[in-house]
Amino acid sequence: MNLSTDDTIHILQLYSRYNTAIDTGDSAAFGACFVPDGVFDNGMNVIEGQAAIGDFATQTHSALPGMRHNATNIVVEGDGKTATGSAFLIGYLVDGGYKVITTGRYADELTKATEGWRFSKRVYKADA
């Protein structure tokens, strides 16, 4: 069974909520993008669990308050209970202009939880 249109829209909203939460330092919303035992590999560290993942958003926003995340070319496939996804990332600073600081790609595993679609595993690999 393929993903329904509703599931696809909900997953795309998850990608947007993730970017908005980290760019505003909203640790609770960022952690809530993952299942309770979710895993986030940011390319430098592997972080496990919603609370620790939420803390990463707070730390990132504190260190880089002008950082913005722009996910593009999002592709998702699944069966209505689990899905895989990918997206390219352009991470940039808006303090004093526009400066790209990272580009790369996310590889995602998603689960349809009681609360809706969540990342169960998210891996970021920078281009360089």
N, C-alpha and C positions, 0 to 999 in steps of 0.2 A: 504494500500500500504506500503510495506517495504522500508527501506532506500535503495537507489541505491548504487552501488559500489563507484561512484563518491562522493556521499554525505558522505559515511562512511570514505573515504580517507580525505575529507575536514575536517570532525570532528576530525579525528585523528591528522591532522595537527594543528587544533586549540588547542588541548591538548599540543602539542609540543611547539607551539608559546607562550602559557601561561607560561609554565615552563621556556623557554628561556628568556622571558621578565622579569619575576620576578628575575631570577638569574643574570641578567645583569643590573637590576634597570631601565629598559626602561618603564617608566610610561605610555607613549603614547601607546606603543604596548600592554602593559598589560591591560590598560583600554579598548582598542579596541577589546579585546577578549570578551567583554560584549556588550549587547545591551545598548543604551543610558540610560535607566532606570534600568539597571541590578542590581542584588543584590548579594553580596558576604558575606557569613557568614563564617568567618575564625575560628570559634569555640570560639572566645573571644569577637568579635565585629561583628555587622552586618553593612556592608558598602553599600551605595546605590549610583548609578550613576557612569558613566565612569571616571570622573575626580577624585572623591574620591577613587575609586578603583585603579586608576593609582597611586595616592599618596601613597597608601598602598605599592605598589611595590617599590617605591623610598625609603620609610621609612625602609622597610624590608631589602633591599639591603644595605642601609647605616649602619644599625645595625648589619647585618650578611653578609658581602661581600663575604664570602667563602661558603655561603649556596647554596646547589644544590637540586633541586626537581626532583625526578624520579617517574613518574606515571607508574604503571604497571596494568596488567589485566584489560585493558579498555574494557568496554562493552557498546555498544550504540544500541538503538532501537528507531524507529520512523516511521513517515509516509511521510517524504519528506518536511514537513513544520515545524514540531516540533519533538523533540526527547528527550529522557532521556538517561543519561549516568552515569557510575560510574567508579571509578578508585581507586586503592590503591596507597598511597603515602609513599615513603621513603624520608624523608628530612634529609640531612646530611651536615656536614661541611667538607671542604677540606683543611682548613688552618692547616698546620702542621700534616696532616694525614687524616684519615677517621673516623668520629665520627657521628653516627646516633643520631639525636636530636628529631625527631618525626616520628611516623608512624601513619597512619590512612586511612580514606576513604573519597573520594569525592562523593557526590550525586548531579547530575546535571540535570538542565532543559535547553534545547537548542532551539533556534529559527533560522530558515533560513531567514536572513535579506537580504536586497539589496546587502550588502557587502559580504555576505556569512554567514556561520554558526557562531553563537555567543552564549555565555552563557547568559541566561536570569536570571538564579539563580544557584548559586554554594554554596554548604554547605560542609564544612570540619569538620569531627568528628575525633579527635585524638583517638588512641587506649587506651591511658592511661592519 
